[in-house]
């Protein structure tokens, strides 16, 4: 969340025509709720896992992040 959150928030705000107020001091997760977690999770799966292969299959990672987002909701 903290690595990709601010960028995703800015992208969403611009897409919706909302003024992006910029980064706030501190970590993203300290200043925002879990609303952007699904978008950030997509970023995690597509970028981080492609750059850092592990023994978990991509489809399993997607299922885990989906379940995590449902849990947060």
C-alpha contacts under 8 A as a table, 3 or more apart, distances in Angstrom:
res1	aa1	res2	aa2	distance
1	X	4	X	5.70
1	X	5	X	4.98
1	X	28	X	6.71
1	X	29	X	6.37
1	X	37	X	6.90
1	X	40	X	6.12
1	X	41	X	7.94
2	X	5	X	5.42
2	X	6	X	7.43
2	X	27	X	5.76
2	X	28	X	4.86
2	X	29	X	6.03
3	X	6	X	7.65
3	X	28	X	7.98
4	X	7	X	5.60
4	X	8	X	6.27
4	X	40	X	6.10
4	X	43	X	7.34
5	X	8	X	5.19
5	X	9	X	6.07
5	X	28	X	6.00
5	X	29	X	7.87
5	X	36	X	7.14
5	X	40	X	6.23
6	X	9	X	5.07
6	X	10	X	6.18
6	X	23	X	6.48
6	X	28	X	6.38
7	X	10	X	5.15
7	X	11	X	6.20
8	X	11	X	5.03
8	X	12	X	6.10
8	X	36	X	7.31
8	X	39	X	7.02
8	X	40	X	6.89
9	X	12	X	5.17
9	X	13	X	6.05
9	X	20	X	7.89
9	X	36	X	7.17
10	X	13	X	5.13
10	X	14	X	6.11
10	X	20	X	5.79
10	X	22	X	7.63
11	X	14	X	5.31
11	X	15	X	6.12
12	X	15	X	5.07
12	X	16	X	6.16
13	X	16	X	5.14
13	X	17	X	6.04
13	X	18	X	4.75
13	X	19	X	6.38
13	X	20	X	5.84
14	X	17	X	5.00
14	X	18	X	5.79
14	X	19	X	6.87
14	X	20	X	6.97
15	X	18	X	7.63
24	X	27	X	7.98
24	X	28	X	7.68
24	X	31	X	7.12
26	X	30	X	6.73
26	X	31	X	7.41
27	X	30	X	5.28
27	X	31	X	6.81
28	X	31	X	5.42
28	X	32	X	6.10
29	X	32	X	5.33
29	X	33	X	6.71
29	X	34	X	7.73
32	X	35	X	7.96
33	X	36	X	7.70
34	X	37	X	5.21
34	X	72	X	7.12
35	X	38	X	7.57
36	X	39	X	5.44
36	X	40	X	6.18
37	X	40	X	5.03
37	X	41	X	5.83
37	X	69	X	6.56
38	X	41	X	4.98
38	X	42	X	6.27
38	X	65	X	7.72
38	X	66	X	7.42
38	X	69	X	6.22
39	X	42	X	5.14
39	X	43	X	6.43
40	X	43	X	4.96
40	X	44	X	6.19
41	X	44	X	4.88
41	X	45	X	6.20
41	X	65	X	6.23
42	X	45	X	5.19
42	X	46	X	6.08
43	X	46	X	5.30
43	X	47	X	5.76
43	X	48	X	7.38
44	X	47	X	5.58
44	X	48	X	5.05
44	X	49	X	6.65
45	X	48	X	5.98
45	X	49	X	5.31
45	X	50	X	7.34
45	X	58	X	7.43
45	X	61	X	7.01
45	X	62	X	6.88
46	X	49	X	6.22
46	X	50	X	6.09
47	X	50	X	5.32
47	X	51	X	6.24
48	X	51	X	5.24
48	X	52	X	5.98
49	X	52	X	4.93
49	X	53	X	5.58
49	X	54	X	7.48
49	X	58	X	7.86
50	X	53	X	5.92
54	X	57	X	7.84
56	X	60	X	6.59
56	X	61	X	6.76
57	X	60	X	5.26
57	X	61	X	6.41
58	X	61	X	5.06
58	X	62	X	6.26
59	X	62	X	5.06
59	X	63	X	6.25
60	X	63	X	5.02
60	X	64	X	6.15
61	X	64	X	5.02
61	X	65	X	6.18
62	X	65	X	5.23
62	X	66	X	6.07
63	X	66	X	5.05
63	X	67	X	6.09
64	X	67	X	5.13
64	X	68	X	6.08
65	X	68	X	4.89
65	X	69	X	6.14
66	X	69	X	5.15
66	X	70	X	6.27
67	X	70	X	5.06
67	X	71	X	6.09
68	X	71	X	4.99
68	X	72	X	6.22
69	X	72	X	5.05
69	X	73	X	6.16
70	X	73	X	5.05
